[in-house]
Amino acid sequence: MKHYIIAFLTIFTILTTSCRNDFDFEPNVGNLKFSRDTIYLDTVFTTIGSSTYTLKVYNKSDKNISIPNLRLGKGESSKYRLMVDGMPGKVFENVELLAKDSMFIFIEVTADVADANPGDFLYTDQIQFGNNSEFQTVELVTLIQDAYFIFPQRTLNPDDTYTYESLTLGLDEEGNPITIQGQFLDSADPDNGNELHWTNEKPYVIYGYTAVPPNETLVVDAGARIHFHAESGLIVANNASLHVEGDYSTTEALENEVIFEGDRLEPSFSDVPGQWGTIWFTQGSTNNIISNLTIKNATVGMLIEGNDGTTSPTIDMKNVQIYDCSNVGVLARTGNIVGKNMVVNNCGQASIACTLGGSYDFTHCTFANYWPIPKQYCVVINDYLETSDQTIVEPLVKADFKNCILYGSPNLSLSIDKQGNGPDINDPNFNYSFDSSLIKFVDLSHIYSSHPLYQFTGANYTNCLIATNSTNNRPDFKDPNNNELIIGEDSSARGLANSSYATFNDILNNQRNSTVGFDSGAYNWIIFE
């Protein structure tokens, strides 16, 4: 029996000693390690919250410790917010951390430009670890941008819900109005002033869909920055116009380029598709003139529904770039478009879709598609639209591609689909042509070898180079996955262009002439830096 008592006391001593080591915490100051000594929360707009950032805190000692105070330097008045061990707050006491262990701290910020330093618009604070007289710090830094905010007004209902201002898009099959949350731009808005003139003084942030009223024109100055929140966009309504007056830039800051993109400014969001809706040109919008515009991260970069009924182009574009759209870069239905020096890349379905007939004239354009899953097209052309109860067919007046590049990761960069009167190549209501263009069309299974629309000879294809495999007739793009589509020295597009169409400088304002050569696509060849 005595042996059992001794064994019991021995085990008890071991267990109690172990428990005391595991759960006794000593106050500790000054011995923590951090994953970063400064956290930059990137740029945020006034009153818009940031993404969540992470700091990892390490206890590399052999002892369990208790941090007397873990707090933001500005205390409860700080615009930063912390999450420590699953608890939100700004000041924490006696935060425990086991030996050889670590913990995560999550950080967010929502601040006004008035909170920032007047000189550099930085809002700063620090996380302090220790006590009132001795502590370690991790610095927090955020750039706050002021902006014009355009959003639908809301009305409080008796049941404490809100009714938001909305736009009527038309009627459904039962005659009921189709609405979308949004508002018309106002030339004398009490907060923003003239909303029909977007300047480069400070960015614009759009919530919901904002629309150009009928018989009005939205003018966008060179250097303007427009940011769209999720599920938002711009509508150019019947008899309304959009004039984007961007210009060539001389620095990497793109000081004269107009940029439409999402409102998440963190670098990790720079190439994320589908962050906002679209620029929507409804039936009857007219006299749209767009120069030096970049559209990024939309669902559909431009949605063009119809035309204004005249022979003049409804949309005249020059030096337009569209990248990283989750569906289509340019989706046109019976559109009337002229495009010069356009570059479109990385779109989930097609870079440009000329559908339901229409009139299209593209010169020196680069329509690429390097979407990660290569089942997309660079260019889609058709003359019909299938609805739930019928197929609508409209004449394809023309779809002309002169001195262009159609190339991407899919084998087939081009899709031509003719519904009206079957695949008659001489149908006067289905006119398309490619001149001096580089086209990727790798028909591995020879499905299209006898298809009349893909013979790449005759009047529909003049002086074109067809890339029939992955090694010949390559464009030699600089870095297409990152939307750098400048052609290289070994590009098959070099010297391919028809000089009679090369009457304007390239998208970087480089000359096209007999000395430097005439290259197909939006970029004339230059030496890569």
VOVEX-71201 format. One line per 2 residues: number of its first residue (from 1); their letters; for each residue y, x negated, z negated of C-alpha. Coordinates in steps of 0.5 Angstrom, whole numbers. Each point is the difference from the previous one (the first is absolute). Example, Ala and Ser with C-alpha at 12.3 -4.5 7.8 and 13.67 -1.06 7.14 Angstrom:
BEGIN
1> as> -9,-25,-16 ~ 7,-2,2
//
This chain:
BEGIN
1> mk> 0,0,0 ~ 5,-6,-2
3> hy> -1,-3,7 ~ 2,7,3
5> ii> 6,0,-4 ~ 2,-7,2
7> af> -1,2,8 ~ 4,6,-1
9> lt> 6,-3,-3 ~ -1,-6,5
11> if> 1,5,6 ~ 5,4,-4
13> ti> 4,-6,0 ~ 0,-2,7
15> lt> 1,7,2 ~ 7,1,-4
17> ts> 2,-7,2 ~ -1,2,7
19> cr> 4,6,-1 ~ 5,-3,-3
21> nd> 1,-5,6 ~ 0,5,5
23> fd> 5,5,-3 ~ 5,-4,-4
25> fe> 6,-1,3 ~ 5,-6,-1
27> pn> 7,1,1 ~ 2,-5,6
29> vg> 6,-2,4 ~ 1,-5,5
31> nl> -7,-1,3 ~ -1,5,5
33> kf> -1,-2,8 ~ 2,5,5
35> sr> -2,1,8 ~ 8,-1,2
37> dt> 6,-2,-4 ~ 4,4,5
39> iy> -1,7,3 ~ 4,2,6
41> ld> -1,8,1 ~ 3,-1,7
43> tv> 6,5,2 ~ 0,7,-2
45> ft> 5,5,2 ~ 5,3,-5
47> ti> -4,5,-4 ~ -7,-1,3
49> gs> -5,-3,-4 ~ -4,-6,2
51> st> -7,-1,1 ~ -4,-2,-6
53> yt> -1,-8,-1 ~ -5,-4,-5
55> lk> 1,-5,-5 ~ -6,-3,-3
57> vy> 1,-3,-7 ~ -6,-5,-3
59> nk> -2,-2,-7 ~ -3,-7,2
61> sd> -1,-1,-8 ~ -6,0,-4
63> kn> 3,5,-4 ~ 1,8,0
65> is> 8,1,0 ~ 5,5,-1
67> ip> 7,0,4 ~ 5,2,-5
69> nl> 5,3,5 ~ -1,1,7
71> rl> 6,3,3 ~ 5,0,6
73> gk> 6,-4,-2 ~ 5,6,1
75> ge> -5,5,-4 ~ 0,7,1
77> ss> 6,0,5 ~ -3,-5,5
79> ky> -2,3,7 ~ -6,-3,0
81> rl> -7,4,-3 ~ -6,-4,-3
83> mv> -7,3,0 ~ -4,-5,-6
85> dg> -7,2,-1 ~ 1,7,3
87> mp> 6,1,-4 ~ 7,2,3
89> gk> 6,-3,-3 ~ 5,-5,-1
91> vf> -1,-3,-7 ~ -7,-1,-3
93> en> -2,-3,-7 ~ -6,-4,-2
95> ve> -3,0,7 ~ -7,-3,-1
97> ll> -4,-5,4 ~ -7,-3,-1
99> ak> -1,-7,1 ~ -1,-3,7
101> ds> 2,7,2 ~ 5,3,5
103> mf> 4,6,1 ~ 4,3,6
105> if> 7,3,-1 ~ 2,5,6
107> ie> 8,0,1 ~ 4,4,4
109> vt> 8,1,1 ~ 4,6,2
111> ad> 8,-2,0 ~ 6,2,3
113> va> 5,-5,4 ~ 5,1,-6
115> da> -5,-4,-5 ~ -1,-6,4
117> np> 5,-6,0 ~ 6,1,4
119> gd> 0,-6,4 ~ -8,-1,2
121> fl> -2,7,-1 ~ -6,-2,-4
123> yt> -3,4,-6 ~ -3,-5,-5
125> dq> -4,0,-7 ~ -5,-3,-3
127> iq> -7,1,-4 ~ 1,-3,-7
129> fg> -7,-2,-4 ~ 1,-2,-7
131> nn> 5,1,-5 ~ 7,1,-1
133> se> 2,-7,-1 ~ -6,-3,4
135> fq> -3,2,7 ~ -2,-1,7
137> tv> 3,3,6 ~ -2,2,7
139> el> 6,2,4 ~ 0,6,4
141> vt> 5,1,6 ~ 1,5,5
143> li> 5,1,6 ~ 3,7,0
145> qd> 3,3,6 ~ 5,5,1
147> ay> -1,5,5 ~ 2,7,3
149> fi> -5,5,-2 ~ -2,6,5
151> fp> -4,6,-3 ~ -1,7,0
153> qr> 4,4,-5 ~ -4,4,-5
155> tl> 1,7,-4 ~ -3,1,-7
157> np> -4,7,0 ~ 0,4,-6
159> dd> -7,-2,-1 ~ 2,-7,-1
161> ty> -3,-2,7 ~ 5,-3,6
163> ty> 1,3,7 ~ 2,-6,5
165> es> 4,0,6 ~ -4,1,6
167> lt> 0,-1,7 ~ -3,5,5
169> lg> -4,-3,6 ~ -2,7,3
171> ld> -5,5,-1 ~ -8,1,-1
173> ee> -4,4,4 ~ 1,6,-4
175> gn> 8,-1,1 ~ 1,-3,-7
177> pi> 5,-6,-1 ~ -3,-7,0
179> ti> 4,-4,-5 ~ 1,-7,-3
181> qg> 3,-3,-6 ~ 7,-3,3
183> qf> 7,1,2 ~ 5,0,5
185> ld> 5,-6,0 ~ 7,1,-2
187> sa> 6,-3,3 ~ 4,1,-7
189> dp> -6,-1,-5 ~ 4,0,-7
191> dn> -4,-6,-2 ~ -2,-4,6
193> gn> 6,2,5 ~ -2,0,7
195> el> -7,1,0 ~ 0,0,8
197> hw> 2,-7,0 ~ -4,-5,-3
199> tn> 3,-7,-1 ~ -2,-7,-3
201> ek> 4,0,-6 ~ -6,2,-4
203> py> -7,3,1 ~ -2,7,1
205> vi> -6,3,-4 ~ -3,7,3
207> yg> -4,5,-4 ~ -3,5,4
209> yt> 2,1,7 ~ 7,0,2
211> av> 2,3,7 ~ 6,-1,5
213> pp> 3,7,1 ~ 0,3,7
215> ne> 6,-3,4 ~ 1,-6,-5
217> tl> -1,-7,1 ~ -3,-5,-5
219> vv> 3,-7,1 ~ -3,-6,-4
221> da> 4,-6,0 ~ -3,-7,1
223> ga> -3,-3,-6 ~ -2,6,-3
225> ri> -6,1,-5 ~ -3,7,0
227> hf> -6,1,-5 ~ -4,6,0
229> ha> -4,2,-7 ~ -7,3,1
231> es> -1,6,4 ~ 7,0,3
233> gl> 3,-2,7 ~ 6,2,5
235> iv> 0,6,4 ~ 5,0,7
237> an> 0,7,1 ~ 2,5,6
239> na> 6,-3,4 ~ 1,-5,-5
241> sl> 0,-8,1 ~ -2,-7,-3
243> hv> 4,-6,2 ~ -2,-6,-4
245> eg> 5,-6,2 ~ -4,-6,-2
247> dy> 1,-7,3 ~ -3,-6,1
249> st> 0,-5,-7 ~ 1,-7,0
251> te> -4,-1,-7 ~ -6,1,-3
253> al> 4,5,-5 ~ 0,5,7
255> en> 7,1,-2 ~ 1,5,6
257> ev> -7,3,1 ~ 0,7,-3
259> if> -7,1,-4 ~ -3,7,-2
261> eg> -6,-1,-5 ~ -2,2,-7
263> dr> 3,0,-6 ~ -5,-5,-4
265> le> 4,-7,1 ~ -6,-4,-3
267> ps> -3,-5,5 ~ -7,3,-2
269> fs> 3,6,4 ~ 3,-3,6
271> dv> -6,1,5 ~ -3,6,-4
273> pg> -1,6,5 ~ 2,7,-1
275> qw> 5,0,-5 ~ 4,5,3
277> gt> 0,5,5 ~ 4,0,7
279> iw> 6,0,4 ~ -1,7,3
281> ft> 4,1,7 ~ -1,8,1
283> qg> 0,4,6 ~ 7,0,3
285> st> 3,-6,-4 ~ 4,-4,5
287> nn> 4,-6,2 ~ -4,-5,-5
289> ii> 2,-7,1 ~ -4,-5,-4
291> sn> 2,-8,0 ~ -3,-5,-5
293> lt> -4,4,-4 ~ -6,-2,-4
295> ik> -5,6,-3 ~ -5,-2,-5
297> na> -6,3,-5 ~ 1,7,3
299> tv> -5,5,1 ~ 2,1,7
301> gm> 6,-5,2 ~ 3,5,5
303> li> -2,7,1 ~ 3,3,7
305> eg> -1,7,1 ~ 2,2,7
307> nd> 7,-1,3 ~ 6,2,2
309> gt> -1,3,7 ~ 4,-4,4
311> ts> -2,-6,4 ~ 4,-5,-4
313> pt> -5,-4,-6 ~ 0,4,-6
315> id> -1,-6,-4 ~ 3,-7,3
317> mk> -3,-6,-4 ~ 1,-7,0
319> nv> -2,-6,-4 ~ -4,5,-5
321> qi> -6,-3,-4 ~ -5,5,-4
323> yd> -5,-3,-4 ~ -6,2,-5
325> cs> 0,8,1 ~ -6,3,-3
327> nv> -1,5,6 ~ 5,-2,6
329> gv> 6,-4,2 ~ 3,5,5
331> la> -3,7,1 ~ 3,3,6
333> rt> -2,7,2 ~ 3,2,7
335> gn> 6,-5,-2 ~ 5,-4,5
337> iv> 0,-7,-3 ~ 3,-6,3
339> gk> -2,-7,-4 ~ 2,-7,1
341> nm> -2,-6,-4 ~ -4,5,-5
343> vv> -6,-3,-4 ~ -5,4,-4
345> nn> -6,-3,-4 ~ -5,2,-5
347> cg> 0,8,0 ~ -6,4,-2
349> qa> -1,4,6 ~ 4,-3,6
351> si> 6,-4,0 ~ 3,5,5
353> ac> -2,7,3 ~ 3,3,6
355> tl> -4,7,-1 ~ 1,7,3
357> gg> 3,-3,7 ~ 8,-2,0
359> sy> 4,-6,3 ~ -1,-7,-3
361> df> 3,-7,2 ~ -1,-6,-3
363> th> 2,-7,2 ~ -2,-7,-4
365> ct> -3,4,-5 ~ -6,-3,-5
367> fa> -5,5,-2 ~ -5,-3,-4
369> ny> -4,3,-6 ~ -4,-5,-5
371> wp> -2,5,-5 ~ -5,-2,-5
373> ip> -5,4,3 ~ 0,0,8
375> kq> -1,7,2 ~ 7,1,2
377> yc> 4,0,7 ~ 6,-4,2
379> vv> 2,6,5 ~ -2,7,1
381> in> 2,4,6 ~ -2,7,1
383> dy> 2,7,3 ~ -3,5,-5
385> le> 0,3,-7 ~ -6,3,-3
387> ts> 2,6,-5 ~ -5,4,-4
389> dq> 0,5,5 ~ 3,-3,7
391> ti> 1,-6,4 ~ 7,-1,2
393> ve> 1,-5,6 ~ 7,-3,2
395> pl> 2,-4,6 ~ 0,-8,-1
397> vk> 6,-1,4 ~ -1,-7,-1
399> ad> -2,-6,-5 ~ 2,-6,3
401> fk> -1,-7,-4 ~ 3,-6,3
403> nc> 0,-7,-2 ~ -4,2,-6
405> il> -6,-2,-5 ~ -5,5,-2
407> yg> -5,-5,-5 ~ -3,1,-7
409> sp> -7,-1,-3 ~ -3,6,3
411> nl> -4,-1,6 ~ 4,6,4
413> sl> 7,-1,-1 ~ 2,6,5
415> si> -3,7,0 ~ 2,5,6
417> dk> -2,7,-1 ~ 1,5,5
419> qg> -1,7,-1 ~ 4,4,6
421> ng> -5,0,6 ~ -5,-5,-2
423> pd> 1,-7,1 ~ 3,0,7
425> in> 4,-7,1 ~ 5,3,5
427> dp> 2,6,-4 ~ 7,1,1
429> nf> 1,3,-8 ~ -4,-6,-3
431> ny> 4,-6,2 ~ -1,-7,-4
433> sf> 1,-7,2 ~ 0,-7,-2
435> ds> 4,-6,3 ~ -1,-7,-2
437> sl> -3,1,-6 ~ -6,-3,-5
439> ik> -5,5,-2 ~ -6,-1,-4
441> fv> -6,4,2 ~ -7,-2,-2
443> dl> -5,5,3 ~ -6,-3,-3
445> sh> -4,5,2 ~ 3,2,7
447> iy> 1,7,-2 ~ 7,0,4
449> ss> -2,-4,6 ~ 0,5,4
451> hp> 5,5,-3 ~ 6,1,5
453> ly> 5,-1,-5 ~ -2,-7,-3
455> qf> -1,-4,7 ~ 6,-4,-1
457> tg> 1,-1,7 ~ 5,4,5
459> an> 6,3,-1 ~ -1,2,-7
461> yt> -1,-8,-2 ~ 5,-5,3
463> nc> -1,-7,-1 ~ -3,1,-7
465> li> -5,-5,-4 ~ -6,4,-3
467> at> -3,-4,-6 ~ -7,2,1
469> ns> -3,-4,-6 ~ 3,-3,-6
471> tn> 1,-7,3 ~ 4,1,6
473> nr> 7,2,2 ~ 2,0,-8
475> pd> 7,1,-2 ~ 0,-6,-5
477> fk> 4,4,-5 ~ 2,-4,-6
479> dp> -2,4,-6 ~ -2,7,2
481> nn> -3,2,-6 ~ 7,-1,-3
483> ne> 4,3,5 ~ 2,-6,3
485> li> -1,1,8 ~ 4,-5,3
487> ig> -4,-3,6 ~ -3,-7,0
489> ed> 0,-6,5 ~ -7,2,2
491> ss> 2,7,1 ~ -3,4,6
493> ar> 7,4,0 ~ 4,-6,2
495> gl> 3,0,7 ~ -4,7,1
497> an> 6,4,0 ~ 4,3,6
499> ss> 7,-3,0 ~ 3,7,3
501> ya> -1,3,-7 ~ 2,-6,-4
503> tf> 7,2,0 ~ 1,-1,-8
505> nd> -1,-5,-5 ~ -6,1,-4
507> il> -1,3,-7 ~ 3,-7,-3
509> nn> 6,0,4 ~ -3,-6,4
511> qr> 1,0,8 ~ -5,2,5
513> ns> 2,-4,6 ~ -3,-4,6
515> tv> 1,-7,-5 ~ -4,3,-6
517> gf> -4,4,4 ~ -2,8,0
519> ds> -5,2,-5 ~ -3,6,-1
521> ga> 0,4,-7 ~ 6,0,-5
523> yn> 1,-7,-1 ~ 1,-6,5
525> wi> -4,-6,-2 ~ 3,-5,-5
527> if> -3,-6,-4 ~ -3,3,-6
529> e> 4,-4,-6
//
